[in-house]
């Protein structure tokens, strides 16, 4: 039984109306305290109920009473119910905000201030107030205020952009009222992505959901930022939500090409090069060339080609035009078109005559000395040069002259070496090279190179040189230092003069005839593409090490030290695995040097090297073991020999003693001894007694 339970002991109803009841008609008592008697009380009627204030999620009510009774608290029942603003503003809208519709309930309050919590923002509430004591009822309405920052449902979505080469129209749908929790305003601004220091290009603040931006640059990346807030002041206090979108304007008409040049022409073809403008308003894709001649019925012929970079010059683009009329005077017109556009740029023009011309002069002539592999052997010269920038005419070959000169650089024609480098079917290269063998050390030379075609010979590009002294020769072969049962150590050679670094790749092979397959990793290395560059075509083989050599004191290199190194040509790590004891090996050393962007490979071998049979510690163990094994056999043998010797000695002594007891020997007196009277042959036999 609860303490608050009461028992009604007297109830006089009769036939009176409910409003005729007074305090004498009802008596009651508290069950736990029967002596207590309730005191009748009549509350003073309320004059007004005021919905005083609200937040986004609560409403505060204030009760006005004519007399403030502090002795007894007044209990009230409050019923609240949210209104669906979508249905109120548009009766045809059948969508409802379920959160608002379900925001309703009852609340029992006491005192003059009552708070209604957990309400929905930006919602109109109907509030019914009922005083339990005097049965007075009141009604009021009040809005909860909007949220300070828009919700994620109110942020612009499904942005639609209508983009041209110079404009962009951006629009989005206004949020539905079912997800709106306050008024919404927008601030939209656009910025050029390609210029990080550029200011905002456009800035608009409005409640609209559609904006247009003009005077944009073609084929340019832009950023549009849409800031969503409750009011305009929110942008000053950073109480907004930013949404960022990127877009690129469409390509426009390409501008005219720059630096148009007819760099080569002959009787049947012409070669043209040009540069693109810094800003093409798009992605250039197609080049159109028109060549005009008075004999053409249409005036000009044309050809469309994909825009292609020159093979010889990275910063330029080239066009080849064929089927020209020999001796004809032409006007060549070139224009380009951007991808996803339909209009070509303004044409750039150049004139030319279809005749063979003198080939241009080579440039960038350099050389390097390739030393002999043995001291006293002649050296070689590797000569290289660049393709003529002003080619002018067709080139079919290059002539290379090496003339020995005196120390005053007067040429000795009797000691001239002439080499020819052919160029087949105009297969031009950025750089050409030629090796001249058997060149003397410490000798002055003049190197000359010129371009030649079937009709003309071009101008020489020359350089005066002097080969190095043979005293500077250093053996390029690694030198054996020492070995163990698992490793072999080499001393690496010094770098050649003029080299700052060199890459060394080491390959190990044994002499196992049963293995004829060379490792795939070795086949992948270009410098070992031919098997003759390895020691053998058989045996177990592996890539042991990759080492970068630099100038300075040559280092020691250990094969078999279990180190790990990265081989760029294989794009993986290799392990320098240990060697086998008492095994014959051959080592291949490949030096990769880069000179003027040309890789040079030098391969050396070191054959028939053996690892030790065992380490010192193992050898000592073997000696100790062998000593123990010898002792096992030698000691018993010595004991047996000693016993046998003792036995023989005792037997001999026994027989000698026995003979002494059985025989008595007599001898003749030799008092009258004459030296020649008796001899061994005539000596009488002893007579036994």
PyMOL commands that set and color helices and strands:
alter all, ss='L'
color gray80, all
select helices_A, chain A and resi 18-20+23-25+85-89+98-101+152-154+177-179+232-235+424-426+470-472+520-524+526-528+531-533+616-662
alter helices_A, ss='H'
color red, helices_A
select strands_A, chain A and resi 6-11+26-30+46-54+59-65+75-82+104-110+113-116+124-131+137-143+160-163+168-171+185-192+202-206+210-213+221-229+241-248+258-265+270-275+284-292+300-306+317-321+329-338+348-353+363-370+379-386+397-405+411-422+431-439+444-452+461-466+479-483+488-491+501-510+541-550+556-559+564-567+572-575+584-595+598-610
alter strands_A, ss='S'
color yellow, strands_A
deselect
rebuild
show_as cartoon
